[in-house]
């Protein structure tokens, strides 16, 4: 968790706080993809294609 804290301190110091929502959304998407990989939820996600 230290690297996450350092990353947000870097964003704050470099005045790049507008990037934080993008980073958070990408991290949540990565966690969602990792969590649903090979699970029973997969047919419902890709069922429409």
mmCIF file of the N, C-alpha and C atoms, coordinates in Angstrom:
data_MODEL
# 
_entry.id   MODEL 
# 
loop_
_atom_site.group_PDB 
_atom_site.id 
_atom_site.type_symbol 
_atom_site.label_atom_id 
_atom_site.label_alt_id 
_atom_site.label_comp_id 
_atom_site.label_asym_id 
_atom_site.label_entity_id 
_atom_site.label_seq_id 
_atom_site.pdbx_PDB_ins_code 
_atom_site.Cartn_x 
_atom_site.Cartn_y 
_atom_site.Cartn_z 
_atom_site.occupancy 
_atom_site.B_iso_or_equiv 
_atom_site.pdbx_formal_charge 
_atom_site.auth_seq_id 
_atom_site.auth_comp_id 
_atom_site.auth_asym_id 
_atom_site.auth_atom_id 
_atom_site.pdbx_PDB_model_num 
ATOM 1   N N  . UNK A 1 1  ? 0.821   -1.199  0.000   1.00 0.00 ? 1  UNK A N  1 
ATOM 2   C CA . UNK A 1 1  ? 0.000   0.000   0.000   1.00 0.00 ? 1  UNK A CA 1 
ATOM 3   C C  . UNK A 1 1  ? 0.865   1.264   0.000   1.00 0.00 ? 1  UNK A C  1 
ATOM 4   N N  . UNK A 1 2  ? 2.133   1.114   0.331   1.00 0.00 ? 2  UNK A N  1 
ATOM 5   C CA . UNK A 1 2  ? 3.023   2.272   0.367   1.00 0.00 ? 2  UNK A CA 1 
ATOM 6   C C  . UNK A 1 2  ? 3.180   2.881   -1.021  1.00 0.00 ? 2  UNK A C  1 
ATOM 7   N N  . UNK A 1 3  ? 3.228   2.052   -2.053  1.00 0.00 ? 3  UNK A N  1 
ATOM 8   C CA . UNK A 1 3  ? 3.410   2.577   -3.406  1.00 0.00 ? 3  UNK A CA 1 
ATOM 9   C C  . UNK A 1 3  ? 2.185   3.381   -3.849  1.00 0.00 ? 3  UNK A C  1 
ATOM 10  N N  . UNK A 1 4  ? 1.008   2.964   -3.414  1.00 0.00 ? 4  UNK A N  1 
ATOM 11  C CA . UNK A 1 4  ? -0.216  3.704   -3.752  1.00 0.00 ? 4  UNK A CA 1 
ATOM 12  C C  . UNK A 1 4  ? -0.192  5.076   -3.080  1.00 0.00 ? 4  UNK A C  1 
ATOM 13  N N  . UNK A 1 5  ? 0.221   5.085   -1.808  1.00 0.00 ? 5  UNK A N  1 
ATOM 14  C CA . UNK A 1 5  ? 0.318   6.345   -1.082  1.00 0.00 ? 5  UNK A CA 1 
ATOM 15  C C  . UNK A 1 5  ? 1.337   7.274   -1.743  1.00 0.00 ? 5  UNK A C  1 
ATOM 16  N N  . UNK A 1 6  ? 2.496   6.730   -2.121  1.00 0.00 ? 6  UNK A N  1 
ATOM 17  C CA . UNK A 1 6  ? 3.521   7.538   -2.782  1.00 0.00 ? 6  UNK A CA 1 
ATOM 18  C C  . UNK A 1 6  ? 3.028   8.060   -4.133  1.00 0.00 ? 6  UNK A C  1 
ATOM 19  N N  . UNK A 1 7  ? 2.255   7.250   -4.840  1.00 0.00 ? 7  UNK A N  1 
ATOM 20  C CA . UNK A 1 7  ? 1.740   7.679   -6.141  1.00 0.00 ? 7  UNK A CA 1 
ATOM 21  C C  . UNK A 1 7  ? 0.796   8.867   -5.991  1.00 0.00 ? 7  UNK A C  1 
ATOM 22  N N  . UNK A 1 8  ? -0.084  8.812   -4.995  1.00 0.00 ? 8  UNK A N  1 
ATOM 23  C CA . UNK A 1 8  ? -1.009  9.925   -4.802  1.00 0.00 ? 8  UNK A CA 1 
ATOM 24  C C  . UNK A 1 8  ? -0.300  11.169  -4.274  1.00 0.00 ? 8  UNK A C  1 
ATOM 25  N N  . UNK A 1 9  ? 0.756   11.000  -3.498  1.00 0.00 ? 9  UNK A N  1 
ATOM 26  C CA . UNK A 1 9  ? 1.564   12.150  -3.076  1.00 0.00 ? 9  UNK A CA 1 
ATOM 27  C C  . UNK A 1 9  ? 2.240   12.768  -4.288  1.00 0.00 ? 9  UNK A C  1 
ATOM 28  N N  . UNK A 1 10 ? 2.734   11.932  -5.191  1.00 0.00 ? 10 UNK A N  1 
ATOM 29  C CA . UNK A 1 10 ? 3.340   12.424  -6.427  1.00 0.00 ? 10 UNK A CA 1 
ATOM 30  C C  . UNK A 1 10 ? 2.337   13.214  -7.258  1.00 0.00 ? 10 UNK A C  1 
ATOM 31  N N  . UNK A 1 11 ? 1.122   12.670  -7.391  1.00 0.00 ? 11 UNK A N  1 
ATOM 32  C CA . UNK A 1 11 ? 0.095   13.381  -8.154  1.00 0.00 ? 11 UNK A CA 1 
ATOM 33  C C  . UNK A 1 11 ? -0.227  14.728  -7.523  1.00 0.00 ? 11 UNK A C  1 
ATOM 34  N N  . UNK A 1 12 ? -0.257  14.763  -6.204  1.00 0.00 ? 12 UNK A N  1 
ATOM 35  C CA . UNK A 1 12 ? -0.556  16.007  -5.501  1.00 0.00 ? 12 UNK A CA 1 
ATOM 36  C C  . UNK A 1 12 ? 0.563   17.022  -5.695  1.00 0.00 ? 12 UNK A C  1 
ATOM 37  N N  . UNK A 1 13 ? 1.811   16.584  -5.592  1.00 0.00 ? 13 UNK A N  1 
ATOM 38  C CA . UNK A 1 13 ? 2.947   17.495  -5.729  1.00 0.00 ? 13 UNK A CA 1 
ATOM 39  C C  . UNK A 1 13 ? 3.101   18.012  -7.151  1.00 0.00 ? 13 UNK A C  1 
ATOM 40  N N  . UNK A 1 14 ? 2.780   17.196  -8.122  1.00 0.00 ? 14 UNK A N  1 
ATOM 41  C CA . UNK A 1 14 ? 2.937   17.584  -9.526  1.00 0.00 ? 14 UNK A CA 1 
ATOM 42  C C  . UNK A 1 14 ? 1.675   18.229  -10.100 1.00 0.00 ? 14 UNK A C  1 
ATOM 43  N N  . UNK A 1 15 ? 0.684   18.492  -9.250  1.00 0.00 ? 15 UNK A N  1 
ATOM 44  C CA . UNK A 1 15 ? -0.585  19.113  -9.664  1.00 0.00 ? 15 UNK A CA 1 
ATOM 45  C C  . UNK A 1 15 ? -1.303  18.279  -10.725 1.00 0.00 ? 15 UNK A C  1 
ATOM 46  N N  . UNK A 1 16 ? -1.267  16.983  -10.544 1.00 0.00 ? 16 UNK A N  1 
ATOM 47  C CA . UNK A 1 16 ? -1.922  16.066  -11.482 1.00 0.00 ? 16 UNK A CA 1 
ATOM 48  C C  . UNK A 1 16 ? -3.087  15.330  -10.822 1.00 0.00 ? 16 UNK A C  1 
ATOM 49  N N  . UNK A 1 17 ? -3.736  15.987  -9.882  1.00 0.00 ? 17 UNK A N  1 
ATOM 50  C CA . UNK A 1 17 ? -4.835  15.328  -9.170  1.00 0.00 ? 17 UNK A CA 1 
ATOM 51  C C  . UNK A 1 17 ? -6.005  14.969  -10.086 1.00 0.00 ? 17 UNK A C  1 
ATOM 52  N N  . UNK A 1 18 ? -6.102  15.607  -11.230 1.00 0.00 ? 18 UNK A N  1 
ATOM 53  C CA . UNK A 1 18 ? -7.179  15.253  -12.155 1.00 0.00 ? 18 UNK A CA 1 
ATOM 54  C C  . UNK A 1 18 ? -7.008  13.842  -12.690 1.00 0.00 ? 18 UNK A C  1 
ATOM 55  N N  . UNK A 1 19 ? -5.811  13.269  -12.567 1.00 0.00 ? 19 UNK A N  1 
ATOM 56  C CA . UNK A 1 19 ? -5.581  11.896  -13.020 1.00 0.00 ? 19 UNK A CA 1 
ATOM 57  C C  . UNK A 1 19 ? -6.094  10.854  -12.029 1.00 0.00 ? 19 UNK A C  1 
ATOM 58  N N  . UNK A 1 20 ? -6.284  11.238  -10.774 1.00 0.00 ? 20 UNK A N  1 
ATOM 59  C CA . UNK A 1 20 ? -6.647  10.255  -9.758  1.00 0.00 ? 20 UNK A CA 1 
ATOM 60  C C  . UNK A 1 20 ? -7.969  9.524   -10.045 1.00 0.00 ? 20 UNK A C  1 
ATOM 61  N N  . UNK A 1 21 ? -9.042  10.190  -10.512 1.00 0.00 ? 21 UNK A N  1 
ATOM 62  C CA . UNK A 1 21 ? -10.256 9.408   -10.829 1.00 0.00 ? 21 UNK A CA 1 
ATOM 63  C C  . UNK A 1 21 ? -10.033 8.389   -11.951 1.00 0.00 ? 21 UNK A C  1 
ATOM 64  N N  . UNK A 1 22 ? -9.219  8.747   -12.920 1.00 0.00 ? 22 UNK A N  1 
ATOM 65  C CA . UNK A 1 22 ? -8.930  7.817   -14.019 1.00 0.00 ? 22 UNK A CA 1 
ATOM 66  C C  . UNK A 1 22 ? -8.176  6.605   -13.486 1.00 0.00 ? 22 UNK A C  1 
ATOM 67  N N  . UNK A 1 23 ? -7.192  6.840   -12.647 1.00 0.00 ? 23 UNK A N  1 
ATOM 68  C CA . UNK A 1 23 ? -6.399  5.749   -12.081 1.00 0.00 ? 23 UNK A CA 1 
ATOM 69  C C  . UNK A 1 23 ? -7.271  4.856   -11.215 1.00 0.00 ? 23 UNK A C  1 
ATOM 70  N N  . UNK A 1 24 ? -8.132  5.446   -10.406 1.00 0.00 ? 24 UNK A N  1 
ATOM 71  C CA . UNK A 1 24 ? -9.004  4.661   -9.530  1.00 0.00 ? 24 UNK A CA 1 
ATOM 72  C C  . UNK A 1 24 ? -9.954  3.796   -10.350 1.00 0.00 ? 24 UNK A C  1 
ATOM 73  N N  . UNK A 1 25 ? -10.534 4.358   -11.400 1.00 0.00 ? 25 UNK A N  1 
ATOM 74  C CA . UNK A 1 25 ? -11.451 3.591   -12.247 1.00 0.00 ? 25 UNK A CA 1 
ATOM 75  C C  . UNK A 1 25 ? -10.722 2.443   -12.946 1.00 0.00 ? 25 UNK A C  1 
ATOM 76  N N  . UNK A 1 26 ? -9.517  2.696   -13.428 1.00 0.00 ? 26 UNK A N  1 
ATOM 77  C CA . UNK A 1 26 ? -8.748  1.631   -14.078 1.00 0.00 ? 26 UNK A CA 1 
ATOM 78  C C  . UNK A 1 26 ? -8.370  0.531   -13.089 1.00 0.00 ? 26 UNK A C  1 
ATOM 79  N N  . UNK A 1 27 ? -8.018  0.902   -11.874 1.00 0.00 ? 27 UNK A N  1 
ATOM 80  C CA . UNK A 1 27 ? -7.709  -0.102  -10.856 1.00 0.00 ? 27 UNK A CA 1 
ATOM 81  C C  . UNK A 1 27 ? -8.938  -0.935  -10.497 1.00 0.00 ? 27 UNK A C  1 
ATOM 82  N N  . UNK A 1 28 ? -10.093 -0.285  -10.361 1.00 0.00 ? 28 UNK A N  1 
ATOM 83  C CA . UNK A 1 28 ? -11.328 -1.022  -10.064 1.00 0.00 ? 28 UNK A CA 1 
ATOM 84  C C  . UNK A 1 28 ? -11.702 -1.958  -11.210 1.00 0.00 ? 28 UNK A C  1 
ATOM 85  N N  . UNK A 1 29 ? -11.507 -1.508  -12.432 1.00 0.00 ? 29 UNK A N  1 
ATOM 86  C CA . UNK A 1 29 ? -11.783 -2.362  -13.589 1.00 0.00 ? 29 UNK A CA 1 
ATOM 87  C C  . UNK A 1 29 ? -10.852 -3.567  -13.615 1.00 0.00 ? 29 UNK A C  1 
ATOM 88  N N  . UNK A 1 30 ? -9.583  -3.353  -13.294 1.00 0.00 ? 30 UNK A N  1 
ATOM 89  C CA . UNK A 1 30 ? -8.632  -4.462  -13.251 1.00 0.00 ? 30 UNK A CA 1 
ATOM 90  C C  . UNK A 1 30 ? -9.005  -5.468  -12.169 1.00 0.00 ? 30 UNK A C  1 
ATOM 91  N N  . UNK A 1 31 ? -9.424  -4.971  -11.004 1.00 0.00 ? 31 UNK A N  1 
ATOM 92  C CA . UNK A 1 31 ? -9.843  -5.873  -9.923  1.00 0.00 ? 31 UNK A CA 1 
ATOM 93  C C  . UNK A 1 31 ? -11.091 -6.640  -10.338 1.00 0.00 ? 31 UNK A C  1 
ATOM 94  N N  . UNK A 1 32 ? -12.024 -5.970  -10.996 1.00 0.00 ? 32 UNK A N  1 
ATOM 95  C CA . UNK A 1 32 ? -13.251 -6.643  -11.451 1.00 0.00 ? 32 UNK A CA 1 
ATOM 96  C C  . UNK A 1 32 ? -12.932 -7.741  -12.462 1.00 0.00 ? 32 UNK A C  1 
ATOM 97  N N  . UNK A 1 33 ? -12.059 -7.447  -13.410 1.00 0.00 ? 33 UNK A N  1 
ATOM 98  C CA . UNK A 1 33 ? -11.696 -8.450  -14.418 1.00 0.00 ? 33 UNK A CA 1 
ATOM 99  C C  . UNK A 1 33 ? -10.990 -9.630  -13.763 1.00 0.00 ? 33 UNK A C  1 
ATOM 100 N N  . UNK A 1 34 ? -10.093 -9.342  -12.821 1.00 0.00 ? 34 UNK A N  1 
ATOM 101 C CA . UNK A 1 34 ? -9.380  -10.410 -12.129 1.00 0.00 ? 34 UNK A CA 1 
ATOM 102 C C  . UNK A 1 34 ? -10.334 -11.265 -11.299 1.00 0.00 ? 34 UNK A C  1 
ATOM 103 N N  . UNK A 1 35 ? -11.307 -10.626 -10.651 1.00 0.00 ? 35 UNK A N  1 
ATOM 104 C CA . UNK A 1 35 ? -12.235 -11.347 -9.783  1.00 0.00 ? 35 UNK A CA 1 
ATOM 105 C C  . UNK A 1 35 ? -13.213 -12.215 -10.572 1.00 0.00 ? 35 UNK A C  1 
ATOM 106 N N  . UNK A 1 36 ? -13.605 -11.781 -11.761 1.00 0.00 ? 36 UNK A N  1 
ATOM 107 C CA . UNK A 1 36 ? -14.601 -12.535 -12.525 1.00 0.00 ? 36 UNK A CA 1 
ATOM 108 C C  . UNK A 1 36 ? -13.971 -13.493 -13.532 1.00 0.00 ? 36 UNK A C  1 
ATOM 109 N N  . UNK A 1 37 ? -12.675 -13.571 -13.564 1.00 0.00 ? 37 UNK A N  1 
ATOM 110 C CA . UNK A 1 37 ? -11.998 -14.447 -14.518 1.00 0.00 ? 37 UNK A CA 1 
ATOM 111 C C  . UNK A 1 37 ? -12.311 -15.908 -14.194 1.00 0.00 ? 37 UNK A C  1 
ATOM 112 N N  . UNK A 1 38 ? -12.936 -16.560 -15.137 1.00 0.00 ? 38 UNK A N  1 
ATOM 113 C CA . UNK A 1 38 ? -13.254 -17.969 -14.963 1.00 0.00 ? 38 UNK A CA 1 
ATOM 114 C C  . UNK A 1 38 ? -14.403 -18.248 -14.009 1.00 0.00 ? 38 UNK A C  1 
ATOM 115 N N  . UNK A 1 39 ? -15.213 -17.272 -13.715 1.00 0.00 ? 39 UNK A N  1 
ATOM 116 C CA . UNK A 1 39 ? -16.309 -17.505 -12.771 1.00 0.00 ? 39 UNK A CA 1 
ATOM 117 C C  . UNK A 1 39 ? -17.629 -17.691 -13.512 1.00 0.00 ? 39 UNK A C  1 
ATOM 118 N N  . UNK A 1 40 ? -18.663 -17.889 -12.750 1.00 0.00 ? 40 UNK A N  1 
ATOM 119 C CA . UNK A 1 40 ? -19.999 -18.097 -13.322 1.00 0.00 ? 40 UNK A CA 1 
ATOM 120 C C  . UNK A 1 40 ? -20.610 -16.808 -13.822 1.00 0.00 ? 40 UNK A C  1 
ATOM 121 N N  . UNK A 1 41 ? -20.012 -15.663 -13.513 1.00 0.00 ? 41 UNK A N  1 
ATOM 122 C CA . UNK A 1 41 ? -20.545 -14.376 -13.942 1.00 0.00 ? 41 UNK A CA 1 
ATOM 123 C C  . UNK A 1 41 ? -20.211 -14.114 -15.409 1.00 0.00 ? 41 UNK A C  1 
ATOM 124 N N  . UNK A 1 42 ? -19.189 -14.766 -15.901 1.00 0.00 ? 42 UNK A N  1 
ATOM 125 C CA . UNK A 1 42 ? -18.682 -14.520 -17.252 1.00 0.00 ? 42 UNK A CA 1 
ATOM 126 C C  . UNK A 1 42 ? -19.746 -14.627 -18.349 1.00 0.00 ? 42 UNK A C  1 
ATOM 127 N N  . UNK A 1 43 ? -20.617 -15.629 -18.362 1.00 0.00 ? 43 UNK A N  1 
ATOM 128 C CA . UNK A 1 43 ? -21.641 -15.691 -19.421 1.00 0.00 ? 43 UNK A CA 1 
ATOM 129 C C  . UNK A 1 43 ? -22.602 -14.505 -19.429 1.00 0.00 ? 43 UNK A C  1 
ATOM 130 N N  . UNK A 1 44 ? -22.835 -13.921 -18.265 1.00 0.00 ? 44 UNK A N  1 
ATOM 131 C CA . UNK A 1 44 ? -23.747 -12.774 -18.208 1.00 0.00 ? 44 UNK A CA 1 
ATOM 132 C C  . UNK A 1 44 ? -23.078 -11.515 -18.729 1.00 0.00 ? 44 UNK A C  1 
ATOM 133 N N  . UNK A 1 45 ? -21.756 -11.420 -18.605 1.00 0.00 ? 45 UNK A N  1 
ATOM 134 C CA . UNK A 1 45 ? -21.034 -10.244 -19.090 1.00 0.00 ? 45 UNK A CA 1 
ATOM 135 C C  . UNK A 1 45 ? -20.937 -10.279 -20.612 1.00 0.00 ? 45 UNK A C  1 
ATOM 136 N N  . UNK A 1 46 ? -20.564 -11.443 -21.153 1.00 0.00 ? 46 UNK A N  1 
ATOM 137 C CA . UNK A 1 46 ? -20.358 -11.562 -22.583 1.00 0.00 ? 46 UNK A CA 1 
ATOM 138 C C  . UNK A 1 46 ? -21.543 -12.197 -23.311 1.00 0.00 ? 46 UNK A C  1 
ATOM 139 N N  . UNK A 1 47 ? -22.648 -12.360 -22.657 1.00 0.00 ? 47 UNK A N  1 
ATOM 140 C CA . UNK A 1 47 ? -23.796 -13.042 -23.240 1.00 0.00 ? 47 UNK A CA 1 
ATOM 141 C C  . UNK A 1 47 ? -24.414 -12.304 -24.422 1.00 0.00 ? 47 UNK A C  1 
ATOM 142 N N  . UNK A 1 48 ? -24.281 -10.997 -24.469 1.00 0.00 ? 48 UNK A N  1 
ATOM 143 C CA . UNK A 1 48 ? -24.915 -10.235 -25.536 1.00 0.00 ? 48 UNK A CA 1 
ATOM 144 C C  . UNK A 1 48 ? -24.132 -10.193 -26.837 1.00 0.00 ? 48 UNK A C  1 
ATOM 145 N N  . UNK A 1 49 ? -22.922 -10.743 -26.826 1.00 0.00 ? 49 UNK A N  1 
ATOM 146 C CA . UNK A 1 49 ? -22.089 -10.643 -28.041 1.00 0.00 ? 49 UNK A CA 1 
ATOM 147 C C  . UNK A 1 49 ? -22.119 -11.872 -28.871 1.00 0.00 ? 49 UNK A C  1 
# 
